[in-house]
Amino acid sequence: MDTRRHHRLWARAALLTVPALDDFFARFEPPALDKNAIVYTGHVDAVYEALTAR
């Protein structure tokens, strides 16, 4: 397995700047209450339960 790519900085990541993040949050609209959205609250088990309940 060739791991050289994984040793390069940012090999599998996109650069996210503070202005880009601010822009995202300024335009973000949370899903409507009638949508089946899974909201991550920091508890992986809750996400797993929500995904497997469908």
C-alpha positions as CSV (number, residue, x, y, z in Angstrom):
1,M,0.0,0.0,0.0
2,D,1.4,3.4,-1.0
3,T,1.1,5.7,2.0
4,R,3.2,8.6,0.6
5,R,0.0,10.6,-0.2
6,H,-1.1,10.3,3.5
7,H,2.1,11.8,4.7
8,R,1.6,15.1,2.8
9,L,0.0,17.9,4.7
10,W,-3.6,18.5,3.5
11,A,-3.5,15.5,1.2
12,R,-7.1,14.6,2.0
13,A,-8.4,17.9,3.3
14,A,-9.8,21.1,1.9
15,L,-8.6,24.4,3.3
16,L,-11.4,26.1,5.2
17,T,-10.8,29.8,5.9
18,V,-12.5,31.7,8.7
19,P,-14.3,34.0,6.2
20,A,-15.7,30.9,4.3
21,L,-17.0,29.4,7.6
22,D,-18.5,32.7,8.6
23,D,-20.2,32.9,5.1
24,F,-21.5,29.4,5.5
25,F,-23.1,30.1,8.9
26,A,-24.5,33.4,7.7
27,R,-26.4,31.5,4.9
28,F,-27.2,28.3,6.8
29,E,-30.9,27.5,7.2
30,P,-31.7,24.7,9.6
31,P,-34.0,22.0,8.2
32,A,-37.7,22.5,8.7
33,L,-39.3,20.7,11.5
34,D,-41.2,18.4,9.1
35,K,-38.0,17.2,7.6
36,N,-36.3,14.0,8.8
37,A,-33.0,15.5,9.8
38,I,-30.5,13.9,12.1
39,V,-28.8,16.5,14.2
40,Y,-25.4,15.6,15.7
41,T,-25.3,16.6,19.3
42,G,-21.9,15.0,20.2
43,H,-23.4,11.6,20.9
44,V,-22.5,9.0,18.3
45,D,-24.9,6.5,19.7
46,A,-27.9,8.9,19.1
47,V,-26.8,9.2,15.5
48,Y,-26.5,5.4,15.1
49,E,-30.0,4.9,16.6
50,A,-31.5,7.5,14.4
51,L,-30.0,5.9,11.3
52,T,-30.9,2.3,12.2
53,A,-34.5,3.3,13.1
54,R,-35.3,4.2,9.5
